[in-house]
Amino acid sequence: MNKAQLVEAIADKVGGRQQAADAVDAVLDAMVRAVVAGDRVSVTGFGSFEKVDRPARYARNPQTGERVRVKKTSVPRFRAGQGFKDLVAGTKKLPKGGEVSVKKAPKGSLTGGASATVKKAAAKKATTAKKAAAKTAVAKKTTAKKTTPTAKKTVAKTATAKTTAAKKATTAKKAATTAKKTTATAKKTAPAAKKATAKTTAPAKKATARKTTAKKTTARKK
C-alpha cells in the first residue's frame, strides 16, 4: 500500500478523498518534524518513532568487500507496539468489520496528557516572566538615563549656589576685617591729632600774650 492507496482506504471514514489526503499529510508532517527535533512519537498499541544516533564506524562494501569508513549519523527507528506485534504474529485476530483496536489510548494522551499541559503552561509562564523582566530592565535603564542629566544639573546648581554663598561670606568677612582695621587706625590717629592741635594752639596763645604785655609796657612808658 502506498500513500495514494492509504488515502483511498480512509477517504470514506473522514468524509472524502481531499480530507483524507490532508489528514495523512498532517499526521506524517507532525511525526517527521517531531522525530527530526529529537522527540519520541509514541502511539499506544501501534508503536513509536524515534531518532537514533549512530557513531562513526567501519563497514564493508557488499559488492567489493572493501572496508570503508562510515561517518557518524542519525537515523529514524520504529518500534512496534505489543498490540501491533500480537496482530502480526497472529496471537490476536483482526476484527471482521470496523477499525482495528490495538489498544485504547489512556485519558489525556490524545491531548498531550497532563504532564504536557503542565509543561506548556510552565513554558508560557517562563516566557511571560522573561518578557516582563526585559521590559522592567528597559524601563529602569530609560528612567536612569532620563534622571541622570537632571540629577547632574541639580548637583551643578547646588555646587554653584554653595560656591556663590562661600564667596559672599568671604567678601563679607574681608569687609568686616577692613572696617575693623580702619576703626582701629582712626582711634590711634585721633589722640595724635589732638596732641598736635594742642601743641599748635599753645604757642599761638603764648605769642598773643607776649604781644599784649608789650603793648601795655609801651603805654606805661609814654
PyMOL CGO cylinders between C-alpha atoms (Angstrom):
from pymol import cmd
from pymol.cgo import CYLINDER

trace = [
    CYLINDER, 0.00, 0.00, 0.00, 1.36, 3.39, -0.98, 0.3, 1, 1, 1, 1, 1, 1,
    CYLINDER, 1.36, 3.39, -0.98, 0.25, 6.82, 0.13, 0.3, 1, 1, 1, 1, 1, 1,
    CYLINDER, 0.25, 6.82, 0.13, -2.44, 7.16, -2.51, 0.3, 1, 1, 1, 1, 1, 1,
    CYLINDER, -2.44, 7.16, -2.51, -3.91, 3.79, -1.57, 0.3, 1, 1, 1, 1, 1, 1,
    CYLINDER, -3.91, 3.79, -1.57, -3.79, 4.76, 2.10, 0.3, 1, 1, 1, 1, 1, 1,
    CYLINDER, -3.79, 4.76, 2.10, -5.72, 7.93, 1.31, 0.3, 1, 1, 1, 1, 1, 1,
    CYLINDER, -5.72, 7.93, 1.31, -8.32, 5.93, -0.62, 0.3, 1, 1, 1, 1, 1, 1,
    CYLINDER, -8.32, 5.93, -0.62, -8.63, 3.46, 2.26, 0.3, 1, 1, 1, 1, 1, 1,
    CYLINDER, -8.63, 3.46, 2.26, -9.58, 6.15, 4.76, 0.3, 1, 1, 1, 1, 1, 1,
    CYLINDER, -9.58, 6.15, 4.76, -11.41, 8.52, 2.44, 0.3, 1, 1, 1, 1, 1, 1,
    CYLINDER, -11.41, 8.52, 2.44, -14.85, 7.15, 3.32, 0.3, 1, 1, 1, 1, 1, 1,
    CYLINDER, -14.85, 7.15, 3.32, -14.14, 7.38, 7.05, 0.3, 1, 1, 1, 1, 1, 1,
    CYLINDER, -14.14, 7.38, 7.05, -13.06, 11.04, 7.10, 0.3, 1, 1, 1, 1, 1, 1,
    CYLINDER, -13.06, 11.04, 7.10, -15.60, 12.46, 4.65, 0.3, 1, 1, 1, 1, 1, 1,
    CYLINDER, -15.60, 12.46, 4.65, -13.79, 12.49, 1.32, 0.3, 1, 1, 1, 1, 1, 1,
    CYLINDER, -13.79, 12.49, 1.32, -10.54, 11.97, -0.52, 0.3, 1, 1, 1, 1, 1, 1,
    CYLINDER, -10.54, 11.97, -0.52, -9.29, 15.51, -0.04, 0.3, 1, 1, 1, 1, 1, 1,
    CYLINDER, -9.29, 15.51, -0.04, -9.95, 15.39, 3.71, 0.3, 1, 1, 1, 1, 1, 1,
    CYLINDER, -9.95, 15.39, 3.71, -8.18, 12.04, 3.89, 0.3, 1, 1, 1, 1, 1, 1,
    CYLINDER, -8.18, 12.04, 3.89, -5.15, 13.38, 1.97, 0.3, 1, 1, 1, 1, 1, 1,
    CYLINDER, -5.15, 13.38, 1.97, -4.96, 16.41, 4.26, 0.3, 1, 1, 1, 1, 1, 1,
    CYLINDER, -4.96, 16.41, 4.26, -5.22, 14.21, 7.34, 0.3, 1, 1, 1, 1, 1, 1,
    CYLINDER, -5.22, 14.21, 7.34, -2.46, 11.85, 6.18, 0.3, 1, 1, 1, 1, 1, 1,
    CYLINDER, -2.46, 11.85, 6.18, -0.19, 14.75, 5.24, 0.3, 1, 1, 1, 1, 1, 1,
    CYLINDER, -0.19, 14.75, 5.24, -0.78, 16.46, 8.59, 0.3, 1, 1, 1, 1, 1, 1,
    CYLINDER, -0.78, 16.46, 8.59, -0.06, 13.27, 10.57, 0.3, 1, 1, 1, 1, 1, 1,
    CYLINDER, -0.06, 13.27, 10.57, 3.11, 12.43, 8.65, 0.3, 1, 1, 1, 1, 1, 1,
    CYLINDER, 3.11, 12.43, 8.65, 4.37, 16.02, 8.79, 0.3, 1, 1, 1, 1, 1, 1,
    CYLINDER, 4.37, 16.02, 8.79, 3.85, 16.20, 12.56, 0.3, 1, 1, 1, 1, 1, 1,
    CYLINDER, 3.85, 16.20, 12.56, 5.60, 12.86, 13.11, 0.3, 1, 1, 1, 1, 1, 1,
    CYLINDER, 5.60, 12.86, 13.11, 8.58, 13.72, 10.88, 0.3, 1, 1, 1, 1, 1, 1,
    CYLINDER, 8.58, 13.72, 10.88, 9.07, 17.13, 12.50, 0.3, 1, 1, 1, 1, 1, 1,
    CYLINDER, 9.07, 17.13, 12.50, 8.93, 15.65, 15.99, 0.3, 1, 1, 1, 1, 1, 1,
    CYLINDER, 8.93, 15.65, 15.99, 11.43, 12.87, 15.22, 0.3, 1, 1, 1, 1, 1, 1,
    CYLINDER, 11.43, 12.87, 15.22, 13.84, 15.29, 13.50, 0.3, 1, 1, 1, 1, 1, 1,
    CYLINDER, 13.84, 15.29, 13.50, 13.70, 17.51, 16.59, 0.3, 1, 1, 1, 1, 1, 1,
    CYLINDER, 13.70, 17.51, 16.59, 14.70, 14.53, 18.73, 0.3, 1, 1, 1, 1, 1, 1,
    CYLINDER, 14.70, 14.53, 18.73, 11.28, 13.81, 20.23, 0.3, 1, 1, 1, 1, 1, 1,
    CYLINDER, 11.28, 13.81, 20.23, 9.80, 10.35, 20.54, 0.3, 1, 1, 1, 1, 1, 1,
    CYLINDER, 9.80, 10.35, 20.54, 6.43, 9.87, 18.83, 0.3, 1, 1, 1, 1, 1, 1,
    CYLINDER, 6.43, 9.87, 18.83, 4.56, 7.10, 20.60, 0.3, 1, 1, 1, 1, 1, 1,
    CYLINDER, 4.56, 7.10, 20.60, 1.15, 5.76, 19.56, 0.3, 1, 1, 1, 1, 1, 1,
    CYLINDER, 1.15, 5.76, 19.56, -0.17, 3.42, 22.21, 0.3, 1, 1, 1, 1, 1, 1,
    CYLINDER, -0.17, 3.42, 22.21, -0.62, -0.13, 20.87, 0.3, 1, 1, 1, 1, 1, 1,
    CYLINDER, -0.62, -0.13, 20.87, 0.78, 0.78, 17.44, 0.3, 1, 1, 1, 1, 1, 1,
    CYLINDER, 0.78, 0.78, 17.44, 4.38, 1.70, 18.07, 0.3, 1, 1, 1, 1, 1, 1,
    CYLINDER, 4.38, 1.70, 18.07, 6.85, 4.55, 18.48, 0.3, 1, 1, 1, 1, 1, 1,
    CYLINDER, 6.85, 4.55, 18.48, 9.09, 6.56, 16.17, 0.3, 1, 1, 1, 1, 1, 1,
    CYLINDER, 9.09, 6.56, 16.17, 12.34, 8.00, 17.46, 0.3, 1, 1, 1, 1, 1, 1,
    CYLINDER, 12.34, 8.00, 17.46, 15.69, 9.38, 16.38, 0.3, 1, 1, 1, 1, 1, 1,
    CYLINDER, 15.69, 9.38, 16.38, 18.76, 7.18, 16.95, 0.3, 1, 1, 1, 1, 1, 1,
    CYLINDER, 18.76, 7.18, 16.95, 22.36, 8.43, 16.77, 0.3, 1, 1, 1, 1, 1, 1,
    CYLINDER, 22.36, 8.43, 16.77, 24.87, 6.04, 15.23, 0.3, 1, 1, 1, 1, 1, 1,
    CYLINDER, 24.87, 6.04, 15.23, 28.57, 6.62, 16.00, 0.3, 1, 1, 1, 1, 1, 1,
    CYLINDER, 28.57, 6.62, 16.00, 31.26, 6.55, 13.35, 0.3, 1, 1, 1, 1, 1, 1,
    CYLINDER, 31.26, 6.55, 13.35, 32.21, 3.00, 12.39, 0.3, 1, 1, 1, 1, 1, 1,
    CYLINDER, 32.21, 3.00, 12.39, 33.78, 0.79, 9.74, 0.3, 1, 1, 1, 1, 1, 1,
    CYLINDER, 33.78, 0.79, 9.74, 31.65, -1.28, 7.34, 0.3, 1, 1, 1, 1, 1, 1,
    CYLINDER, 31.65, -1.28, 7.34, 32.25, -3.46, 4.27, 0.3, 1, 1, 1, 1, 1, 1,
    CYLINDER, 32.25, -3.46, 4.27, 31.14, -2.76, 0.75, 0.3, 1, 1, 1, 1, 1, 1,
    CYLINDER, 31.14, -2.76, 0.75, 28.93, -5.78, -0.13, 0.3, 1, 1, 1, 1, 1, 1,
    CYLINDER, 28.93, -5.78, -0.13, 29.98, -5.66, -3.80, 0.3, 1, 1, 1, 1, 1, 1,
    CYLINDER, 29.98, -5.66, -3.80, 33.76, -5.38, -3.36, 0.3, 1, 1, 1, 1, 1, 1,
    CYLINDER, 33.76, -5.38, -3.36, 34.20, -6.45, 0.25, 0.3, 1, 1, 1, 1, 1, 1,
    CYLINDER, 34.20, -6.45, 0.25, 36.30, -3.36, 0.83, 0.3, 1, 1, 1, 1, 1, 1,
    CYLINDER, 36.30, -3.36, 0.83, 36.35, -1.90, 4.33, 0.3, 1, 1, 1, 1, 1, 1,
    CYLINDER, 36.35, -1.90, 4.33, 35.01, 1.65, 4.34, 0.3, 1, 1, 1, 1, 1, 1,
    CYLINDER, 35.01, 1.65, 4.34, 34.68, 4.35, 6.97, 0.3, 1, 1, 1, 1, 1, 1,
    CYLINDER, 34.68, 4.35, 6.97, 31.10, 5.36, 7.82, 0.3, 1, 1, 1, 1, 1, 1,
    CYLINDER, 31.10, 5.36, 7.82, 30.60, 8.79, 9.40, 0.3, 1, 1, 1, 1, 1, 1,
    CYLINDER, 30.60, 8.79, 9.40, 28.53, 9.48, 12.48, 0.3, 1, 1, 1, 1, 1, 1,
    CYLINDER, 28.53, 9.48, 12.48, 24.86, 9.82, 11.55, 0.3, 1, 1, 1, 1, 1, 1,
    CYLINDER, 24.86, 9.82, 11.55, 21.31, 9.80, 12.89, 0.3, 1, 1, 1, 1, 1, 1,
    CYLINDER, 21.31, 9.80, 12.89, 18.54, 7.53, 11.63, 0.3, 1, 1, 1, 1, 1, 1,
    CYLINDER, 18.54, 7.53, 11.63, 14.82, 7.17, 12.38, 0.3, 1, 1, 1, 1, 1, 1,
    CYLINDER, 14.82, 7.17, 12.38, 13.70, 4.00, 14.08, 0.3, 1, 1, 1, 1, 1, 1,
    CYLINDER, 13.70, 4.00, 14.08, 10.26, 2.45, 14.52, 0.3, 1, 1, 1, 1, 1, 1,
    CYLINDER, 10.26, 2.45, 14.52, 9.42, 0.09, 17.31, 0.3, 1, 1, 1, 1, 1, 1,
    CYLINDER, 9.42, 0.09, 17.31, 6.13, -1.75, 17.01, 0.3, 1, 1, 1, 1, 1, 1,
    CYLINDER, 6.13, -1.75, 17.01, 3.83, -1.79, 19.99, 0.3, 1, 1, 1, 1, 1, 1,
    CYLINDER, 3.83, -1.79, 19.99, 2.79, -5.01, 21.66, 0.3, 1, 1, 1, 1, 1, 1,
    CYLINDER, 2.79, -5.01, 21.66, -0.72, -4.90, 20.22, 0.3, 1, 1, 1, 1, 1, 1,
    CYLINDER, -0.72, -4.90, 20.22, 0.64, -4.46, 16.71, 0.3, 1, 1, 1, 1, 1, 1,
    CYLINDER, 0.64, -4.46, 16.71, 3.07, -7.33, 17.25, 0.3, 1, 1, 1, 1, 1, 1,
    CYLINDER, 3.07, -7.33, 17.25, 0.30, -9.61, 18.53, 0.3, 1, 1, 1, 1, 1, 1,
    CYLINDER, 0.30, -9.61, 18.53, -1.85, -8.91, 15.47, 0.3, 1, 1, 1, 1, 1, 1,
    CYLINDER, -1.85, -8.91, 15.47, 1.04, -9.54, 13.07, 0.3, 1, 1, 1, 1, 1, 1,
    CYLINDER, 1.04, -9.54, 13.07, 2.08, -12.70, 14.93, 0.3, 1, 1, 1, 1, 1, 1,
    CYLINDER, 2.08, -12.70, 14.93, -1.50, -13.98, 14.86, 0.3, 1, 1, 1, 1, 1, 1,
    CYLINDER, -1.50, -13.98, 14.86, -1.93, -14.29, 18.60, 0.3, 1, 1, 1, 1, 1, 1,
    CYLINDER, -1.93, -14.29, 18.60, -4.78, -11.82, 18.17, 0.3, 1, 1, 1, 1, 1, 1,
    CYLINDER, -4.78, -11.82, 18.17, -7.26, -11.81, 15.34, 0.3, 1, 1, 1, 1, 1, 1,
    CYLINDER, -7.26, -11.81, 15.34, -8.25, -8.83, 13.27, 0.3, 1, 1, 1, 1, 1, 1,
    CYLINDER, -8.25, -8.83, 13.27, -11.89, -7.81, 13.62, 0.3, 1, 1, 1, 1, 1, 1,
    CYLINDER, -11.89, -7.81, 13.62, -14.08, -8.66, 10.63, 0.3, 1, 1, 1, 1, 1, 1,
    CYLINDER, -14.08, -8.66, 10.63, -15.57, -5.20, 10.41, 0.3, 1, 1, 1, 1, 1, 1,
    CYLINDER, -15.57, -5.20, 10.41, -14.76, -1.79, 11.76, 0.3, 1, 1, 1, 1, 1, 1,
    CYLINDER, -14.76, -1.79, 11.76, -11.44, -0.39, 12.86, 0.3, 1, 1, 1, 1, 1, 1,
    CYLINDER, -11.44, -0.39, 12.86, -8.57, -2.32, 14.32, 0.3, 1, 1, 1, 1, 1, 1,
    CYLINDER, -8.57, -2.32, 14.32, -8.34, -1.61, 18.03, 0.3, 1, 1, 1, 1, 1, 1,
    CYLINDER, -8.34, -1.61, 18.03, -4.81, -2.39, 19.15, 0.3, 1, 1, 1, 1, 1, 1,
    CYLINDER, -4.81, -2.39, 19.15, -5.35, -0.74, 22.50, 0.3, 1, 1, 1, 1, 1, 1,
    CYLINDER, -5.35, -0.74, 22.50, -7.37, 2.15, 23.82, 0.3, 1, 1, 1, 1, 1, 1,
    CYLINDER, -7.37, 2.15, 23.82, -5.40, 5.31, 24.41, 0.3, 1, 1, 1, 1, 1, 1,
    CYLINDER, -5.40, 5.31, 24.41, -5.31, 6.42, 28.05, 0.3, 1, 1, 1, 1, 1, 1,
    CYLINDER, -5.31, 6.42, 28.05, -7.17, 9.53, 29.08, 0.3, 1, 1, 1, 1, 1, 1,
    CYLINDER, -7.17, 9.53, 29.08, -5.28, 12.70, 28.25, 0.3, 1, 1, 1, 1, 1, 1,
    CYLINDER, -5.28, 12.70, 28.25, -2.97, 11.03, 25.74, 0.3, 1, 1, 1, 1, 1, 1,
    CYLINDER, -2.97, 11.03, 25.74, -4.85, 12.43, 22.76, 0.3, 1, 1, 1, 1, 1, 1,
    CYLINDER, -4.85, 12.43, 22.76, -4.46, 15.99, 24.09, 0.3, 1, 1, 1, 1, 1, 1,
    CYLINDER, -4.46, 15.99, 24.09, -0.85, 15.65, 25.14, 0.3, 1, 1, 1, 1, 1, 1,
    CYLINDER, -0.85, 15.65, 25.14, -1.53, 14.41, 28.66, 0.3, 1, 1, 1, 1, 1, 1,
    CYLINDER, -1.53, 14.41, 28.66, -1.48, 16.29, 31.93, 0.3, 1, 1, 1, 1, 1, 1,
    CYLINDER, -1.48, 16.29, 31.93, 2.31, 16.46, 32.01, 0.3, 1, 1, 1, 1, 1, 1,
    CYLINDER, 2.31, 16.46, 32.01, 2.44, 18.01, 28.55, 0.3, 1, 1, 1, 1, 1, 1,
    CYLINDER, 2.44, 18.01, 28.55, -0.18, 20.56, 29.56, 0.3, 1, 1, 1, 1, 1, 1,
    CYLINDER, -0.18, 20.56, 29.56, 1.75, 21.42, 32.70, 0.3, 1, 1, 1, 1, 1, 1,
    CYLINDER, 1.75, 21.42, 32.70, 4.98, 21.75, 30.71, 0.3, 1, 1, 1, 1, 1, 1,
    CYLINDER, 4.98, 21.75, 30.71, 3.33, 24.04, 28.16, 0.3, 1, 1, 1, 1, 1, 1,
    CYLINDER, 3.33, 24.04, 28.16, 1.85, 26.19, 30.94, 0.3, 1, 1, 1, 1, 1, 1,
    CYLINDER, 1.85, 26.19, 30.94, 5.22, 26.37, 32.69, 0.3, 1, 1, 1, 1, 1, 1,
    CYLINDER, 5.22, 26.37, 32.69, 6.93, 27.31, 29.42, 0.3, 1, 1, 1, 1, 1, 1,
    CYLINDER, 6.93, 27.31, 29.42, 4.37, 30.06, 28.81, 0.3, 1, 1, 1, 1, 1, 1,
    CYLINDER, 4.37, 30.06, 28.81, 4.81, 31.40, 32.34, 0.3, 1, 1, 1, 1, 1, 1,
    CYLINDER, 4.81, 31.40, 32.34, 8.59, 31.38, 31.97, 0.3, 1, 1, 1, 1, 1, 1,
    CYLINDER, 8.59, 31.38, 31.97, 8.35, 33.21, 28.64, 0.3, 1, 1, 1, 1, 1, 1,
    CYLINDER, 8.35, 33.21, 28.64, 5.97, 35.78, 30.13, 0.3, 1, 1, 1, 1, 1, 1,
    CYLINDER, 5.97, 35.78, 30.13, 8.25, 36.28, 33.13, 0.3, 1, 1, 1, 1, 1, 1,
    CYLINDER, 8.25, 36.28, 33.13, 11.28, 36.78, 30.86, 0.3, 1, 1, 1, 1, 1, 1,
    CYLINDER, 11.28, 36.78, 30.86, 9.41, 39.34, 28.76, 0.3, 1, 1, 1, 1, 1, 1,
    CYLINDER, 9.41, 39.34, 28.76, 8.24, 41.19, 31.87, 0.3, 1, 1, 1, 1, 1, 1,
    CYLINDER, 8.24, 41.19, 31.87, 11.80, 41.19, 33.28, 0.3, 1, 1, 1, 1, 1, 1,
    CYLINDER, 11.80, 41.19, 33.28, 13.15, 42.50, 29.97, 0.3, 1, 1, 1, 1, 1, 1,
    CYLINDER, 13.15, 42.50, 29.97, 10.54, 45.29, 29.89, 0.3, 1, 1, 1, 1, 1, 1,
    CYLINDER, 10.54, 45.29, 29.89, 11.32, 46.22, 33.52, 0.3, 1, 1, 1, 1, 1, 1,
    CYLINDER, 11.32, 46.22, 33.52, 15.04, 46.33, 32.76, 0.3, 1, 1, 1, 1, 1, 1,
    CYLINDER, 15.04, 46.33, 32.76, 14.45, 48.57, 29.73, 0.3, 1, 1, 1, 1, 1, 1,
    CYLINDER, 14.45, 48.57, 29.73, 12.18, 50.86, 31.78, 0.3, 1, 1, 1, 1, 1, 1,
    CYLINDER, 12.18, 50.86, 31.78, 14.80, 51.13, 34.53, 0.3, 1, 1, 1, 1, 1, 1,
    CYLINDER, 14.80, 51.13, 34.53, 17.53, 51.96, 32.02, 0.3, 1, 1, 1, 1, 1, 1,
    CYLINDER, 17.53, 51.96, 32.02, 15.34, 54.59, 30.36, 0.3, 1, 1, 1, 1, 1, 1,
    CYLINDER, 15.34, 54.59, 30.36, 14.43, 56.14, 33.74, 0.3, 1, 1, 1, 1, 1, 1,
    CYLINDER, 14.43, 56.14, 33.74, 18.08, 56.17, 34.78, 0.3, 1, 1, 1, 1, 1, 1,
    CYLINDER, 18.08, 56.17, 34.78, 19.09, 57.83, 31.52, 0.3, 1, 1, 1, 1, 1, 1,
    CYLINDER, 19.09, 57.83, 31.52, 16.38, 60.48, 31.92, 0.3, 1, 1, 1, 1, 1, 1,
    CYLINDER, 16.38, 60.48, 31.92, 17.09, 61.22, 35.57, 0.3, 1, 1, 1, 1, 1, 1,
    CYLINDER, 17.09, 61.22, 35.57, 20.88, 61.31, 35.28, 0.3, 1, 1, 1, 1, 1, 1,
    CYLINDER, 20.88, 61.31, 35.28, 21.07, 64.64, 33.35, 0.3, 1, 1, 1, 1, 1, 1,
    CYLINDER, 21.07, 64.64, 33.35, 18.53, 66.19, 35.73, 0.3, 1, 1, 1, 1, 1, 1,
    CYLINDER, 18.53, 66.19, 35.73, 20.46, 64.98, 38.74, 0.3, 1, 1, 1, 1, 1, 1,
    CYLINDER, 20.46, 64.98, 38.74, 23.69, 66.31, 37.26, 0.3, 1, 1, 1, 1, 1, 1,
    CYLINDER, 23.69, 66.31, 37.26, 22.08, 69.70, 36.63, 0.3, 1, 1, 1, 1, 1, 1,
    CYLINDER, 22.08, 69.70, 36.63, 20.71, 69.79, 40.18, 0.3, 1, 1, 1, 1, 1, 1,
    CYLINDER, 20.71, 69.79, 40.18, 24.11, 68.91, 41.62, 0.3, 1, 1, 1, 1, 1, 1,
    CYLINDER, 24.11, 68.91, 41.62, 25.77, 71.55, 39.45, 0.3, 1, 1, 1, 1, 1, 1,
    CYLINDER, 25.77, 71.55, 39.45, 23.24, 74.18, 40.55, 0.3, 1, 1, 1, 1, 1, 1,
    CYLINDER, 23.24, 74.18, 40.55, 23.73, 73.24, 44.20, 0.3, 1, 1, 1, 1, 1, 1,
    CYLINDER, 23.73, 73.24, 44.20, 27.50, 73.41, 43.83, 0.3, 1, 1, 1, 1, 1, 1,
    CYLINDER, 27.50, 73.41, 43.83, 27.23, 76.83, 42.13, 0.3, 1, 1, 1, 1, 1, 1,
    CYLINDER, 27.23, 76.83, 42.13, 24.96, 78.13, 44.89, 0.3, 1, 1, 1, 1, 1, 1,
    CYLINDER, 24.96, 78.13, 44.89, 27.35, 76.85, 47.55, 0.3, 1, 1, 1, 1, 1, 1,
    CYLINDER, 27.35, 76.85, 47.55, 30.30, 78.49, 45.77, 0.3, 1, 1, 1, 1, 1, 1,
    CYLINDER, 30.30, 78.49, 45.77, 28.42, 81.80, 45.46, 0.3, 1, 1, 1, 1, 1, 1,
    CYLINDER, 28.42, 81.80, 45.46, 27.44, 81.72, 49.14, 0.3, 1, 1, 1, 1, 1, 1,
    CYLINDER, 27.44, 81.72, 49.14, 31.04, 80.95, 50.12, 0.3, 1, 1, 1, 1, 1, 1,
    CYLINDER, 31.04, 80.95, 50.12, 32.30, 83.86, 48.00, 0.3, 1, 1, 1, 1, 1, 1,
    CYLINDER, 32.30, 83.86, 48.00, 29.75, 86.21, 49.56, 0.3, 1, 1, 1, 1, 1, 1,
    CYLINDER, 29.75, 86.21, 49.56, 30.70, 85.07, 53.04, 0.3, 1, 1, 1, 1, 1, 1,
    CYLINDER, 30.70, 85.07, 53.04, 34.40, 85.57, 52.28, 0.3, 1, 1, 1, 1, 1, 1,
    CYLINDER, 34.40, 85.57, 52.28, 33.71, 89.07, 50.89, 0.3, 1, 1, 1, 1, 1, 1,
    CYLINDER, 33.71, 89.07, 50.89, 31.68, 89.97, 53.99, 0.3, 1, 1, 1, 1, 1, 1,
    CYLINDER, 31.68, 89.97, 53.99, 34.46, 88.75, 56.27, 0.3, 1, 1, 1, 1, 1, 1,
    CYLINDER, 34.46, 88.75, 56.27, 37.03, 90.77, 54.32, 0.3, 1, 1, 1, 1, 1, 1,
    CYLINDER, 37.03, 90.77, 54.32, 34.84, 93.89, 54.52, 0.3, 1, 1, 1, 1, 1, 1,
    CYLINDER, 34.84, 93.89, 54.52, 34.35, 93.44, 58.28, 0.3, 1, 1, 1, 1, 1, 1,
    CYLINDER, 34.35, 93.44, 58.28, 38.09, 92.97, 58.79, 0.3, 1, 1, 1, 1, 1, 1,
    CYLINDER, 38.09, 92.97, 58.79, 38.84, 96.11, 56.72, 0.3, 1, 1, 1, 1, 1, 1,
    CYLINDER, 38.84, 96.11, 56.72, 36.28, 98.12, 58.72, 0.3, 1, 1, 1, 1, 1, 1,
    CYLINDER, 36.28, 98.12, 58.72, 37.82, 96.97, 62.00, 0.3, 1, 1, 1, 1, 1, 1,
    CYLINDER, 37.82, 96.97, 62.00, 41.29, 97.93, 60.81, 0.3, 1, 1, 1, 1, 1, 1,
    CYLINDER, 41.29, 97.93, 60.81, 40.03, 101.35, 59.67, 0.3, 1, 1, 1, 1, 1, 1,
    CYLINDER, 40.03, 101.35, 59.67, 38.32, 101.96, 63.01, 0.3, 1, 1, 1, 1, 1, 1,
    CYLINDER, 38.32, 101.96, 63.01, 41.44, 100.93, 64.90, 0.3, 1, 1, 1, 1, 1, 1,
    CYLINDER, 41.44, 100.93, 64.90, 43.59, 103.23, 62.76, 0.3, 1, 1, 1, 1, 1, 1,
    CYLINDER, 43.59, 103.23, 62.76, 41.18, 106.10, 63.32, 0.3, 1, 1, 1, 1, 1, 1,
    CYLINDER, 41.18, 106.10, 63.32, 41.27, 105.53, 67.09, 0.3, 1, 1, 1, 1, 1, 1,
    CYLINDER, 41.27, 105.53, 67.09, 45.07, 105.51, 67.06, 0.3, 1, 1, 1, 1, 1, 1,
    CYLINDER, 45.07, 105.51, 67.06, 45.37, 108.69, 64.97, 0.3, 1, 1, 1, 1, 1, 1,
    CYLINDER, 45.37, 108.69, 64.97, 42.75, 110.68, 66.95, 0.3, 1, 1, 1, 1, 1, 1,
    CYLINDER, 42.75, 110.68, 66.95, 44.91, 111.24, 70.11, 0.3, 1, 1, 1, 1, 1, 1,
    CYLINDER, 44.91, 111.24, 70.11, 47.90, 112.16, 67.96, 0.3, 1, 1, 1, 1, 1, 1,
    CYLINDER, 47.90, 112.16, 67.96, 45.83, 114.73, 66.08, 0.3, 1, 1, 1, 1, 1, 1,
    CYLINDER, 45.83, 114.73, 66.08, 44.51, 116.17, 69.32, 0.3, 1, 1, 1, 1, 1, 1,
    CYLINDER, 44.51, 116.17, 69.32, 48.07, 116.48, 70.72, 0.3, 1, 1, 1, 1, 1, 1,
    CYLINDER, 48.07, 116.48, 70.72, 49.30, 118.14, 67.52, 0.3, 1, 1, 1, 1, 1, 1,
    CYLINDER, 49.30, 118.14, 67.52, 46.41, 120.62, 67.62, 0.3, 1, 1, 1, 1, 1, 1,
    CYLINDER, 46.41, 120.62, 67.62, 47.07, 121.37, 71.28, 0.3, 1, 1, 1, 1, 1, 1,
    CYLINDER, 47.07, 121.37, 71.28, 50.75, 121.99, 70.67, 0.3, 1, 1, 1, 1, 1, 1,
    CYLINDER, 50.75, 121.99, 70.67, 50.00, 124.30, 67.75, 0.3, 1, 1, 1, 1, 1, 1,
    CYLINDER, 50.00, 124.30, 67.75, 47.38, 126.23, 69.72, 0.3, 1, 1, 1, 1, 1, 1,
    CYLINDER, 47.38, 126.23, 69.72, 49.61, 126.68, 72.85, 0.3, 1, 1, 1, 1, 1, 1,
    CYLINDER, 49.61, 126.68, 72.85, 52.46, 128.65, 71.12, 0.3, 1, 1, 1, 1, 1, 1,
    CYLINDER, 52.46, 128.65, 71.12, 49.89, 130.80, 69.40, 0.3, 1, 1, 1, 1, 1, 1,
    CYLINDER, 49.89, 130.80, 69.40, 48.32, 131.71, 72.77, 0.3, 1, 1, 1, 1, 1, 1,
    CYLINDER, 48.32, 131.71, 72.77, 51.77, 132.47, 74.25, 0.3, 1, 1, 1, 1, 1, 1,
    CYLINDER, 51.77, 132.47, 74.25, 52.64, 134.76, 71.36, 0.3, 1, 1, 1, 1, 1, 1,
    CYLINDER, 52.64, 134.76, 71.36, 49.37, 136.62, 71.76, 0.3, 1, 1, 1, 1, 1, 1,
    CYLINDER, 49.37, 136.62, 71.76, 50.03, 137.07, 75.48, 0.3, 1, 1, 1, 1, 1, 1,
    CYLINDER, 50.03, 137.07, 75.48, 53.52, 138.43, 74.81, 0.3, 1, 1, 1, 1, 1, 1,
    CYLINDER, 53.52, 138.43, 74.81, 52.20, 140.96, 72.30, 0.3, 1, 1, 1, 1, 1, 1,
    CYLINDER, 52.20, 140.96, 72.30, 49.60, 142.15, 74.83, 0.3, 1, 1, 1, 1, 1, 1,
    CYLINDER, 49.60, 142.15, 74.83, 52.23, 142.57, 77.57, 0.3, 1, 1, 1, 1, 1, 1,
    CYLINDER, 52.23, 142.57, 77.57, 54.48, 144.53, 75.19, 0.3, 1, 1, 1, 1, 1, 1,
    CYLINDER, 54.48, 144.53, 75.19, 51.63, 146.86, 74.32, 0.3, 1, 1, 1, 1, 1, 1,
    CYLINDER, 51.63, 146.86, 74.32, 50.89, 147.50, 77.98, 0.3, 1, 1, 1, 1, 1, 1,
    CYLINDER, 50.89, 147.50, 77.98, 54.56, 148.28, 78.74, 0.3, 1, 1, 1, 1, 1, 1,
    CYLINDER, 54.56, 148.28, 78.74, 54.79, 150.73, 75.87, 0.3, 1, 1, 1, 1, 1, 1,
    CYLINDER, 54.79, 150.73, 75.87, 51.73, 152.56, 77.06, 0.3, 1, 1, 1, 1, 1, 1,
    CYLINDER, 51.73, 152.56, 77.06, 53.13, 152.95, 80.55, 0.3, 1, 1, 1, 1, 1, 1,
    CYLINDER, 53.13, 152.95, 80.55, 56.38, 154.43, 79.29, 0.3, 1, 1, 1, 1, 1, 1,
    CYLINDER, 56.38, 154.43, 79.29, 54.60, 157.10, 77.32, 0.3, 1, 1, 1, 1, 1, 1,
]
cmd.load_cgo(trace, "trace")
